[in-house]
């Protein structure tokens, strides 16, 4: 018997073991059209690649697929593959901490081996599904998969990118990680033309292409911290640092990560770092938090807060 035929039979055996809790050797042999001895050899082949197949002797005994110490390769039929891919797409945009990144890695692996006909089914199901989530920017799932693969395989990515002014330019990058803030997706990557790290909003990308040019991974900042700083600080005219008499977790419940960064301080205080184009807007939002506050910088924010206090006191 050829290696191909043996491999096909072993995969059929795995599918049978996944179908119901227990099988006798005789039933498996009948299903596969082989002898009991061949079944035992195929069971050993499954065990060799990590599948914990348990065998119970005697009347009522048989073979059973159990849980092991590591996850072996899974065998999915068409319906299971579609359901898994759609679930991963939903999780990639979800709110469970850490689930989005893990879902993208798993989706990239599944998409790589999925037949084109099943990809079309996944797109159809996902396109016909809505979820009750907060407002955000929708991202094409295929774009997420393309970038996830590029990050995993360390290959350069080219795309057209619209800046804040709306002008589009072609960019060539070495992608490291995608970061989701809850409303938007960002890519942290090394910009080849600018020779520096950059943050890119996925909803501003067009004509994204993963090249065959592999790059050597370089030392990089922490992606989450870098993206948060880029989003909350870099785009704004003013950068405020305000001490608040509150625990960091209390402030983080009120200030989303794409709006401000919370640093630990001492004696029951923490520091909020947030950017803004308008000092009055910053002052109002600090007051709305409801904590005792001390403006560290900029000095102009103290003046804006004092003016706001006078205006409020003058209301009748």
N, C-alpha and C positions, 0 to 999 in steps of 0.2 A: 504494500500500500504506500502511496506517495505521501510526502510530508504535507502537501496541501490537503489531501483527503483526511489525514490524521488531525490536522489543525481544525478543519471544518467540523469533524466529529466531536472534538473536545469542546468547541464553541456551542454545538448543539447540546452537549451534555450540560454545560453551564446554564444554558437557557432552561433546560428541564429542571435543574436543581433550584432555579429561581422561581419556577412556576408554582411549586407546592412544597410544603414543609418537609416531606420525607418520601424517599423512593427506596424500593427494594432493588437489589442488584438485578433480579430477573426482569422486573418491570423496565429498568433502564436499558438492559440488553435488548429487550423486545422493541422498545421505542427506537433504538439506534441501529438495530439489525446486526448486532455483534454478540460475542460470547461474554459470559460473566467475567472471564479473565481480562478481556479487552476493557471492560468497564473499570475494573480495578486499576489497570495501567493508566487509563485516562484520568481517573480520580487522582492518582499520584502526580500526573502532569499538572493538574489544576493546583494541587497543594504546592508544587514547586514554584509557581508564579504568584503565590500569596493567598490563594483561596482556602479558607479553613473548612474543608469538607470532613465532617464527622461521620464515623461509622459505628453503628450499634449492632452487635451480633445477636443471633437467636431469633426466635419467633417474634414478629412485630418490630424487628430491627430494620436497619437500612441506612441509606446515606442521607445526610442533612447538611445544608450549607449554613455555617455559623458565622459569628462575628470574630474577627481576628485582631491583631495588634496594629495593623496598618491597612489602609484602604487599597484593595487591588483594583485592576481595571474593571470597569462596569460594562455590562452588555445590555444595551437598550434597544427595544423594538421601535418602530416608527412613531407610534403614539407616545411612548415614553420619552423619546428624544424631543419631540415637539413640545410636550408639556414641560420638560426640564428647561429647554431653551427659553420658552416664554416666561417661566418663573424666574429665571436668571435675569432676563431683561427687566422684569418688574422690580426685582431686588436691586438691580444696578442703580435704579433711580429712587430707591426707598430711603427710609429714615433710620434704619437700624444701624447702630455704630459698627463700622467695619464691614458690613454686609455688601455694600456697593462695590468696593474694591475686590473682594473675594469673588463676588458674582461675575465681575468682568473677567477675572482670570479664568474662571471655570467656563464662561461663555466663549472666550477665545479658543480654548482647547476643544470644546464641543463643535464650534463653528468650523474649525480647521478640518474635521473629518466628516462633517455632515454633508450628505448628498444635496445637490442643487434643488431637487424637488422638495426636500424637507425644509430647506431655507425659505423657499417660497411660502410653504405652509406656515412657518413661524412668523414671517412678515405679515401674512394675512390675519392670523389670530391676534398678533400684537397690535396691528393697525385698527382692529375692530374692538379694542378693549380700552376703556377709560378707568381711571382710579380717582378716588376722592382724596387728593393731596393738595397741598398748598400751591399757590401760584409760582410758576417757575418757567424756565425756558426749555422747550422740548428739543432733544438732541436725537438725530438719526441713529438708531441702534447700530447700523453698519459702520458709522463713523466711530462709535465707541469701540467696536470690535477691532477695526483697523488700527486705532491708536493703542489699544491694549496689546495687540500682537507686536506692534513696533516697539513698545516699551519692553515687552518680554524678550524679543529677539534682538534688541539693540540694533535696529536699522533706522536709517535716516528717513524723515518724512518731509515731503514738500507740500505746500498748500498756499492758496491765496488768502490773505488776511486783511480784514477791514479795521483800520485804526479808529481812534475816537472821533476823528474828523470825517470818517466815512471813506477815505481813500484806500484803495486796495493795492497791496504789494505782494509779490511772491516771497515766501520765506522757506528756508531750508533749516531743519532743526534735528537735534538728537534728543528724542523724547525720553524722559525719565519716569514720570508718574502723572496720573490724572488725579485731581482733587475735586470732590463735589462739596459745595457749600450748603446745599439744601435748595437753592434757587438756581444756581448755575454750575456748569462744569468748567474746569480750568485744566490746562496742560502745562506742566513745568518742563522746560526743555532748554537745551543749549542752542542758542541762535548762532548758526555757523557764520553768517555774514556779519553779525555784530560782535561776535567773539565774546559772548557773555550769556548769563542765564536770563531767561525771560519767562513771563506768564502769558498764556494765550487763552482767550475765551473760546470754547468750542463752537458757540453759536455764531461766531464771527469768521469761522473757517469755511472755505469753499475749495472744491477740487482737491481734496486731500488724497495724496498718493504715498504709499509706503514704497520706498525704493529698495534696491537690492544691496545698497551700500551699507555694510556693517561698520559700526564704530566701537572703539574701546571705551568702556565705561570710565568716567572720570569722577573725582571727588565732587560731591555736590551738597548743597544745603539740605536741611530737612524739608521735604516737599510741602508738608502741611503748613509749617511755620513760614516758609518762603511765600507760598501763595496767599496766606492770610495777611502777611505784611504788604504784599503787592496790592491786594484788594482793599484793605482798610486804610492804608497810609499813602502809598505812592501817588494815586490819582488826584489828591486833594490839595488845595491851597494852604489849608491850616491843618496842623497835627496837634491834637490836644492830649495832654496827660493830666488826669484828674484822680486824686486820691479819694476813695470812698470808704466810709465806715461800714463795711459789709464783708462777708466771706466771698471769696472768688466765685464759688458755685452759685451764690445768690445773684450775683451780677450776670453771670453767664446765662442764667435762666431768662434774663430780661434783654440781653444784648446778643444777637446772633453773631456767629464767628465772622460773617462777611461784613459786619458793621463795625465791630471793635474787638480789640484784643485785651484780655484781662490778665494782669500779672499779680503774683502773690506779693504781699508787703508784710507788715508786722503789726502786732498788737490789735488784731481784729480789723485791719484795713487792707485794701487792695488798690491796685492802680489800673484805671481804664485808659487805654490808648485808642483814639478814634480820630479819623480824618473828616474834614468837611469843607465845603466851599463857602459856608456862611457861618460867622461866629454866633449870630443870634440863634440859628438852628442848633448849633452845638450846645449853647447854653440851655435852651428849652429842653433838649433831650436829657441833659445831665440832671436838670431839676426834676423831670418826670420820673426818673429812677427812684426818687423818694429817699435817698440816703444822704447823710451828712457828707459834704464834699469840700475838698480843698483843691483849687486850681494850681497845678504845678507849672504848666506852660500851655499856650503862650500867654504873656501878660495881657494881651488884648482881650482874651477870653474873660478875664476878671472884670474888665471894663464893660464888656457886653453883658455879663451876668448882673453887674450893679445897675446898669441901665434897665435891664429887664425887671429887676426888683422894684425900681422906682415906678416903672410903668404899671406893674401889678398893684403896688400900693396906692396908686392914683385912681384905680378903678372904683366905681361906686355902684 
